[in-house]
């Protein structure tokens, strides 16, 4: 019955048009009222809800969120993103479908800088969609590729999704970061192969081939941007700084390069960049705080145990259980945005994962990857909506364009379900 109260109160509040954060608070109120009425807790106490709400946001690792968001703003405004695209353009732009390969390479590199799918997609779309439209590429397919590339950001470190999951699930964020490197690269390779397959029919004029001197010049200009992921991953691997401190390093580094080296980041723009990062941070933190209220009540109501009973037929086979869980998240991800899905499902599924003996880091990587894929699936599809806005195309056109790349991402995810070593072995090697 508690599972029904949880689901119906949450879905009911959302059906009334409430924002997700408020719907989570309503869900918490409903659960507490039900538990007080059935003797699950002594009495209804609104002060406990307020205390849990404050405690949900009062978490040191969450400080990484605003700084990584700020790093992404500085990166886009300071010219780092543009130089990454120019560097990729110099090396692969002359191939058939070359601008698509530029999008894939740039997406992987930018994912290792900001950790925000929406920011990366907006930057890539603004830079590449006009070029691809002018060159005669199918705009829907091009937009789909850029959207599919943008969702690599939550998987390759630094990832805001890993930070939120790590806090909610009490899992090492450093391990999540290192475990996400290989899966993120696999996602990039998969959509690159899918682009090669669909681009054979593109009747476009390849860009002019850049000579070696031009390639080296573009690479030199992009080296300072490329150094950032090396600094972040190297610093965490060798214990120089924590993921939270890495976020501050990323923000300071991208600001200094954009303002003093490339000289494209103007101090007059600083306020608007800080404000934009602050607004996004406020939305995420409010969601996290509201979700922690529900998470506590989910634990008190023993909902994970009820879910475990439902999943009992699959508990004896880790691969089968992971397959069922991933299918569940795929379905939920089509209706909910990234952060709410992570915050709602993590406290429900993590006890089940631990009970089945599945590595929490491995589950976290696939869980975040699955939620990232939800960003390009209608009807919510936040990243798909972003690329539609930039490219000025309909959602139907964008979804038809993204479909081959969505299949590629799902293929990678279910490959990792079948072969967990692809996640765990590289992580252990990087930690050693």
SVG drawing of the C-alpha trace seen along z (x, -y; Angstrom):
<svg xmlns="http://www.w3.org/2000/svg" viewBox="-5 -45 58 62">
<polyline fill="none" stroke="black" stroke-width="0.4" points="0.0,0.0 2.9,-2.4 4.2,-1.9 0.7,-2.9 0.6,-6.0 4.1,-7.0 3.4,-6.6 -0.2,-8.0 0.7,-11.1 3.7,-11.8 1.9,-11.3 -1.2,-13.0 0.8,-16.2 2.5,-16.1 -0.8,-15.6 -2.0,-18.8 0.8,-20.7 3.0,-21.1 6.8,-21.4 8.7,-18.2 10.2,-19.7 6.8,-20.6 5.4,-17.3 8.2,-15.6 7.2,-17.6 3.6,-16.7 4.6,-13.1 6.5,-13.4 3.5,-14.9 1.3,-12.1 3.7,-9.4 4.1,-11.0 0.3,-11.3 -0.2,-7.7 2.5,-6.5 1.1,-8.5 -2.4,-7.1 -1.2,-3.5 1.2,-3.7 4.4,-3.6 5.5,-6.8 4.4,-8.3 2.7,-11.4 2.7,-13.8 5.4,-16.4 6.0,-19.2 9.2,-20.3 10.8,-17.0 9.9,-17.6 11.5,-21.1 14.6,-19.7 15.0,-17.0 14.5,-19.6 17.3,-21.8 19.6,-18.8 19.1,-17.6 20.8,-20.7 23.4,-21.0 25.9,-18.6 29.5,-19.5 29.9,-17.5 27.0,-19.4 29.2,-22.5 30.7,-21.0 27.4,-21.6 27.5,-25.4 31.3,-25.4 31.0,-22.9 28.0,-24.8 30.1,-28.0 33.0,-26.3 30.7,-25.5 29.5,-29.1 33.1,-30.4 34.1,-27.7 31.4,-28.8 31.8,-32.5 35.6,-32.4 36.1,-30.7 37.2,-27.2 34.2,-25.5 34.8,-27.3 38.4,-26.3 37.6,-22.6 35.2,-22.7 37.8,-24.4 40.5,-21.8 38.2,-18.9 37.2,-20.6 40.8,-20.9 41.5,-17.2 38.3,-15.5 36.2,-18.2 37.2,-17.2 35.8,-13.6 32.4,-12.7 30.0,-13.7 33.0,-15.4 30.9,-18.0 29.2,-15.0 32.5,-13.6 33.5,-17.1 30.3,-17.1 31.1,-13.7 34.7,-14.6 33.8,-18.0 31.0,-16.5 33.4,-14.0 36.0,-16.7 33.4,-19.2 31.8,-16.5 35.1,-16.3 35.0,-20.0 31.6,-21.0 29.5,-17.9 26.3,-19.6 24.4,-18.0 22.2,-21.0 25.1,-23.5 27.2,-21.3 24.3,-20.7 23.4,-24.4 27.0,-25.4 27.5,-22.7 24.2,-23.3 24.8,-27.1 28.3,-26.5 27.6,-23.6 23.9,-23.6 24.3,-26.8 27.4,-25.2 25.7,-21.9 22.6,-23.6 24.7,-25.7 26.7,-22.6 23.5,-20.8 23.2,-18.3 19.9,-16.9 19.1,-19.3 16.9,-16.9 19.6,-14.2 22.3,-16.8 20.3,-18.0 19.8,-14.4 23.5,-13.7 24.4,-16.9 21.7,-16.0 23.0,-12.4 26.5,-13.8 25.4,-16.2 24.2,-13.5 27.7,-12.1 28.3,-14.9 26.6,-13.2 28.7,-10.1 32.2,-11.4 33.7,-13.2 33.3,-15.8 29.6,-14.9 26.9,-16.7 24.8,-13.6 27.4,-11.5 27.7,-14.2 23.9,-14.1 23.8,-10.3 26.9,-10.0 25.3,-12.2 21.9,-10.5 23.3,-6.9 26.4,-7.6 28.7,-6.3 32.3,-7.5 32.1,-10.3 35.7,-9.9 35.1,-6.2 32.0,-7.2 34.1,-9.7 36.8,-7.3 34.3,-4.5 32.5,-6.7 35.4,-7.4 35.3,-4.2 31.5,-4.0 31.4,-7.7 34.0,-7.1 32.1,-4.0 29.0,-6.2 30.9,-8.6 32.3,-5.8 28.8,-4.2 27.2,-7.4 30.2,-8.0 29.6,-4.6 25.9,-5.3 26.7,-8.6 29.1,-6.8 26.1,-4.5 23.6,-7.3 26.0,-9.8 26.7,-7.6 23.5,-9.0 24.3,-12.6 24.9,-14.5 27.1,-17.3 30.3,-19.0 33.1,-18.1 34.9,-21.0 38.3,-21.9 41.1,-19.9 43.3,-21.8 47.1,-21.4 49.3,-20.1 50.4,-23.5 46.8,-24.6 46.0,-21.5 48.9,-22.0 47.9,-25.6 44.3,-24.7 45.6,-22.0 47.9,-24.5 45.0,-26.9 42.9,-24.1 45.6,-22.7 44.7,-24.8 41.1,-23.6 42.3,-20.0 44.5,-20.4 41.5,-20.9 40.2,-17.2 43.8,-16.0 44.1,-18.3 40.8,-17.2 41.2,-13.5 44.9,-13.5 44.3,-15.6 41.6,-13.2 43.6,-10.0 46.7,-11.2 44.7,-12.6 45.6,-16.3 42.0,-17.3 38.5,-16.0 35.7,-16.2 34.3,-19.2 37.7,-20.9 38.1,-19.8 35.0,-21.8 36.6,-25.0 39.8,-24.3 37.7,-23.9 35.9,-27.1 39.0,-29.1 41.0,-27.5 38.3,-28.2 37.9,-31.7 41.6,-32.5 42.0,-31.0 39.0,-32.7 39.7,-36.1 43.5,-36.4 44.7,-34.0 42.0,-34.0 40.7,-37.4 37.1,-36.6 35.5,-36.5 34.6,-40.1 34.2,-41.2 31.1,-43.0 29.5,-39.6 30.6,-38.1 27.4,-39.1 25.1,-37.4 27.2,-34.3 27.2,-34.1 23.4,-34.7 22.7,-32.0 24.8,-29.4 23.2,-30.5 19.7,-30.1 20.4,-26.6 22.1,-25.7 19.0,-26.9 16.7,-24.6 19.0,-21.6 19.5,-22.3 15.8,-22.8 15.1,-19.5 17.8,-17.7 16.4,-19.1 12.8,-18.1 13.9,-14.7 15.8,-14.1 12.5,-14.5 10.9,-11.8 14.0,-9.7 13.9,-9.7 10.2,-8.8 10.8,-6.1 13.3,-4.5 11.0,-4.9 8.0,-3.4 10.3,-0.4 9.4,-0.9 12.7,0.7 11.7,3.9 8.4,4.0 10.1,3.3 12.6,6.1 9.7,8.5 8.4,7.6 11.8,8.2 12.4,11.4 12.1,13.6 15.1,11.8 17.3,11.6 19.2,14.7 20.7,13.4 22.5,10.1 22.5,9.6 18.8,10.3 18.0,8.0 20.1,5.2 18.3,5.7 14.9,5.3 16.1,2.3 17.5,0.6 14.2,1.2 12.3,-0.3 14.5,-3.4 14.2,-3.7 10.4,-3.9 10.5,-6.4 13.1,-8.5 10.7,-9.2 8.3,-10.9 10.6,-12.6 13.6,-14.8 17.2,-13.7 17.6,-15.1 14.1,-14.1 14.5,-10.6 17.9,-10.2 16.6,-11.6 13.3,-9.6 14.6,-6.2 18.0,-6.2 16.6,-5.6 14.2,-3.0 16.7,-1.0 19.9,-1.2 18.9,1.1 17.8,3.6 21.1,3.3 23.2,3.8 21.0,6.8 21.6,8.4 25.4,7.9 25.7,5.6 28.6,3.1 27.0,-0.3 29.6,-2.2 28.8,0.0 25.1,-0.4 25.6,-4.2 27.3,-4.5 24.6,-2.6 21.9,-4.4 23.2,-7.8 23.8,-6.7 20.2,-5.5 18.9,-8.8 21.1,-10.7 19.5,-8.8 16.1,-9.9 17.2,-13.5 16.7,-12.7 13.4,-10.7 10.0,-12.5 7.8,-13.8 10.2,-15.5 13.6,-15.1 15.2,-18.3 18.2,-18.1 16.1,-17.3 14.0,-20.4 17.2,-22.5 18.4,-21.4 15.0,-21.9 15.0,-25.5 18.5,-26.2 17.9,-24.5 14.3,-25.8 12.8,-22.4 9.9,-20.4 10.2,-17.7 9.0,-15.1 11.8,-16.0 14.4,-16.0 13.2,-12.6 13.4,-11.0 16.9,-12.4 18.0,-11.2 16.6,-7.7 19.7,-6.0 21.9,-7.5 19.4,-6.6 19.6,-3.0 23.4,-3.3 23.4,-4.6 21.0,-1.9 23.2,0.8 26.1,-0.5 24.1,-0.5 22.9,3.1 26.3,4.2 27.6,2.9 24.7,4.8 26.0,8.0 29.7,7.2 30.2,5.4 34.0,5.7 33.9,3.0 33.1,0.6 34.8,2.1 38.2,3.1 39.2,-0.3 38.0,-1.9 40.2,0.4 43.1,-0.2 42.7,-4.0 42.4,-3.7 45.6,-1.6"/>
</svg>
